[in-house]
């Protein structure tokens, strides 16, 4: 989650995720899309994956994103 007023961080993270998907940085065919969600209370970046029932794969993708964007969850 990125702070509601932190538009610069949101833009940078969004751009990094788009380039990661285009450049196949994830090296995973389960990542099928990324979305930026602007909400009243918070802004979010969402990662769409093909097989959401595979918990191990979701954690693996989350760890890659965390390292790639240099953020802690």
Buried (B, 14 or more C-beta within 10 A) or exposed (E): EBEEEEEEBBEEBBEBBEEBBEEEBBEBEBBEEBEBEEEEEEBEBEBEBEEEEEEEBBEBBEEBBEEBBEEEE
